[in-house]
C-alpha cells in the first residue's frame, strides 16, 4: 500500500512537473542580490538573496510537486 502511494508521489513521467525557467530566473536573481549584498555589506540583501535561492531550488519546486500529485 505504501509503495503505491510513493509511486504516485514520485512519478518520473516526463509530463510531470513545471517549466523550469521561472525557477532558474528566480535563482539567478537571488544570486545577484546575494552578491550585491556582499559587495555593499547589507545583511538584509544577502538574506533576501539566500531566501530567493532557497525558494527557487527547494520550496517552490516541492510545492509544485505536491500540488500536482494531490490535484
HUBEL-V26714 format. One record per helix or strand of 3 or more residues. SS is the DSSP state (h for helix, s for strand). FROM is the first residue (numbers start at 1). TO is the last residue. Records with the same first field share a line. If there is no record, write none. Layout:
BEGIN
SS: FROM-TO + FROM-TO
END
This chain:
BEGIN
h: 2-9 + 21-40 + 43-70
END
